[in-house]
Structures are given as structure tokens and as C-alpha cells.
């Protein structure tokens, strides 16, 4: 069990434990490859701004955030990649959502 507080996922022991095909640390600073860590998220929103009591419509945004950036830069609009949009009018099942990913 870990006793120290982790303030940034990039410095977590879990990421340090990732190895590449040769067994070397995946995020090592050596070599000529750029290796990045990304977060993938899906957020649902109501494009028509209907109230909860009215007819509900949902669309989804698939976004990627580069966790290799400093924490204060990660969530700036210009640093978030919109990977896709899941059309409505209703949220698809989990299996159907996987097809978009």
C-alpha cells in the first residue's frame, strides 16, 4: 500500500511500472520517441438545453486530454482533443458506445 500522496498521475507508481516491448520503462526519457499519456472521456450533454422535466435529448462528446502536459495546461480548451461526437437523440447502450470509441 502506498503511503505518499500522489498529486499528478504522471508521477504515480502505476505509470512507472508500465514497460515497453523490450521491458524498459515505457515513459523513460531516453530514445528518440515521444511517449505520451492520454485520458479518454465521454461527456453527455443536452444540445437543446431542455429542462429535466421536458423531453430529453442527449449527444456525447469523446475527448482526449494529454496527461503528459503540466497539470495547469491539461484542461485548457486549446489542449483538449475532440476525438468524436456521438449523435443523439438518446444515449446509446454501453455496447453501442464502444463502437464509437
C-alpha atoms as a printed R data frame, in Angstrom:
    type eleno elety resid chain resno       x      y       z
1   ATOM     1    CA   UNK     A     1   0.000  0.000   0.000
2   ATOM     2    CA   UNK     A     2   1.247  3.466  -0.879
3   ATOM     3    CA   UNK     A     3   1.610  5.980   1.915
4   ATOM     4    CA   UNK     A     4   2.618  9.091  -0.007
5   ATOM     5    CA   UNK     A     5   0.107 11.410  -1.621
6   ATOM     6    CA   UNK     A     6   0.143 11.469  -5.411
7   ATOM     7    CA   UNK     A     7  -0.686 14.876  -6.840
8   ATOM     8    CA   UNK     A     8  -0.072 14.073 -10.520
9   ATOM     9    CA   UNK     A     9  -0.914 10.830 -12.322
10  ATOM    10    CA   UNK     A    10   2.308 11.031 -14.348
11  ATOM    11    CA   UNK     A    11   4.332 10.579 -11.152
12  ATOM    12    CA   UNK     A    12   2.263  7.621  -9.919
13  ATOM    13    CA   UNK     A    13   3.907  4.226  -9.316
14  ATOM    14    CA   UNK     A    14   1.371  2.640 -11.684
15  ATOM    15    CA   UNK     A    15   2.714  4.586 -14.667
16  ATOM    16    CA   UNK     A    16   6.299  3.986 -13.577
17  ATOM    17    CA   UNK     A    17   5.542  0.247 -13.671
18  ATOM    18    CA   UNK     A    18   4.484  0.300 -17.357
19  ATOM    19    CA   UNK     A    19   7.058 -1.392 -19.588
20  ATOM    20    CA   UNK     A    20   7.546 -1.288 -23.345
21  ATOM    21    CA   UNK     A    21   8.071 -4.355 -25.567
22  ATOM    22    CA   UNK     A    22  11.747 -4.571 -24.584
23  ATOM    23    CA   UNK     A    23  10.963 -4.452 -20.854
24  ATOM    24    CA   UNK     A    24  12.256 -0.908 -20.393
25  ATOM    25    CA   UNK     A    25  10.102  1.695 -18.614
26  ATOM    26    CA   UNK     A    26   7.528  2.974 -21.115
27  ATOM    27    CA   UNK     A    27   7.900  6.598 -20.047
28  ATOM    28    CA   UNK     A    28  11.707  6.630 -19.976
29  ATOM    29    CA   UNK     A    29  13.263  9.893 -21.091
30  ATOM    30    CA   UNK     A    30  15.838  8.229 -23.367
31  ATOM    31    CA   UNK     A    31  15.496  7.447 -27.039
32  ATOM    32    CA   UNK     A    32  14.104  9.397 -29.943
33  ATOM    33    CA   UNK     A    33  10.418  8.547 -29.434
34  ATOM    34    CA   UNK     A    34   7.860 10.866 -27.912
35  ATOM    35    CA   UNK     A    35   5.751  8.840 -25.492
36  ATOM    36    CA   UNK     A    36   2.610 10.492 -24.159
37  ATOM    37    CA   UNK     A    37  -0.075  9.527 -21.652
38  ATOM    38    CA   UNK     A    38  -3.681 10.302 -22.647
39  ATOM    39    CA   UNK     A    39  -7.029 10.275 -20.843
40  ATOM    40    CA   UNK     A    40 -10.178  9.425 -22.788
41  ATOM    41    CA   UNK     A    41 -13.554 10.674 -21.586
42  ATOM    42    CA   UNK     A    42 -17.117 10.738 -22.844
43  ATOM    43    CA   UNK     A    43 -19.404 13.501 -21.648
44  ATOM    44    CA   UNK     A    44 -23.113 13.701 -22.394
45  ATOM    45    CA   UNK     A    45 -24.893 16.982 -22.861
46  ATOM    46    CA   UNK     A    46 -28.296 18.247 -23.892
47  ATOM    47    CA   UNK     A    47 -27.799 20.214 -27.138
48  ATOM    48    CA   UNK     A    48 -31.271 21.767 -26.940
49  ATOM    49    CA   UNK     A    49 -30.907 22.906 -23.339
50  ATOM    50    CA   UNK     A    50 -34.231 21.286 -22.424
51  ATOM    51    CA   UNK     A    51 -35.181 21.185 -18.773
52  ATOM    52    CA   UNK     A    52 -35.057 17.871 -16.919
53  ATOM    53    CA   UNK     A    53 -38.856 17.697 -16.759
54  ATOM    54    CA   UNK     A    54 -39.239 18.092 -20.521
55  ATOM    55    CA   UNK     A    55 -38.335 15.915 -23.450
56  ATOM    56    CA   UNK     A    56 -34.700 14.838 -23.053
57  ATOM    57    CA   UNK     A    57 -32.188 14.802 -25.888
58  ATOM    58    CA   UNK     A    58 -28.558 13.752 -25.413
59  ATOM    59    CA   UNK     A    59 -25.424 13.901 -27.516
60  ATOM    60    CA   UNK     A    60 -21.968 12.812 -26.460
61  ATOM    61    CA   UNK     A    61 -18.507 14.281 -26.850
62  ATOM    62    CA   UNK     A    62 -15.478 11.972 -26.911
63  ATOM    63    CA   UNK     A    63 -12.496 13.978 -25.701
64  ATOM    64    CA   UNK     A    64  -8.838 13.211 -25.088
65  ATOM    65    CA   UNK     A    65  -6.610 15.066 -22.653
66  ATOM    66    CA   UNK     A    66  -2.813 14.751 -22.723
67  ATOM    67    CA   UNK     A    67  -1.733 13.874 -19.185
68  ATOM    68    CA   UNK     A    68   1.903 14.423 -20.155
69  ATOM    69    CA   UNK     A    69   1.278 18.179 -20.124
70  ATOM    70    CA   UNK     A    70   1.733 20.070 -16.849
71  ATOM    71    CA   UNK     A    71  -1.477 19.889 -14.764
72  ATOM    72    CA   UNK     A    72  -2.312 23.591 -15.205
73  ATOM    73    CA   UNK     A    73  -2.280 23.204 -19.026
74  ATOM    74    CA   UNK     A    74  -4.127 19.899 -19.448
75  ATOM    75    CA   UNK     A    75  -7.682 21.151 -19.350
76  ATOM    76    CA   UNK     A    76  -7.272 24.344 -21.329
77  ATOM    77    CA   UNK     A    77  -9.626 24.321 -24.308
78  ATOM    78    CA   UNK     A    78  -6.784 24.520 -26.821
79  ATOM    79    CA   UNK     A    79  -5.158 21.411 -25.315
80  ATOM    80    CA   UNK     A    80  -8.193 19.101 -25.400
81  ATOM    81    CA   UNK     A    81  -8.663 16.944 -28.491
82  ATOM    82    CA   UNK     A    82 -12.259 16.358 -29.573
83  ATOM    83    CA   UNK     A    83 -11.945 12.800 -30.901
84  ATOM    84    CA   UNK     A    84 -15.584 12.381 -31.870
85  ATOM    85    CA   UNK     A    85 -19.233 13.209 -31.329
86  ATOM    86    CA   UNK     A    86 -21.913 10.624 -30.557
87  ATOM    87    CA   UNK     A    87 -25.181 11.787 -32.113
88  ATOM    88    CA   UNK     A    88 -28.493 11.742 -30.258
89  ATOM    89    CA   UNK     A    89 -31.284 11.901 -29.681
90  ATOM    90    CA   UNK     A    90 -30.635  9.319 -26.909
91  ATOM    91    CA   UNK     A    91 -27.559  7.940 -25.186
92  ATOM    92    CA   UNK     A    92 -26.668  4.603 -26.788
93  ATOM    93    CA   UNK     A    93 -26.079  1.440 -24.767
94  ATOM    94    CA   UNK     A    94 -22.583  0.725 -23.447
95  ATOM    95    CA   UNK     A    95 -22.004 -1.768 -26.270
96  ATOM    96    CA   UNK     A    96 -23.089  0.764 -28.889
97  ATOM    97    CA   UNK     A    97 -20.871  3.431 -27.289
98  ATOM    98    CA   UNK     A    98 -17.883  1.095 -27.639
99  ATOM    99    CA   UNK     A    99 -18.387  1.171 -31.407
100 ATOM   100    CA   UNK     A   100 -17.727  4.916 -31.390
101 ATOM   101    CA   UNK     A   101 -14.553  4.506 -29.375
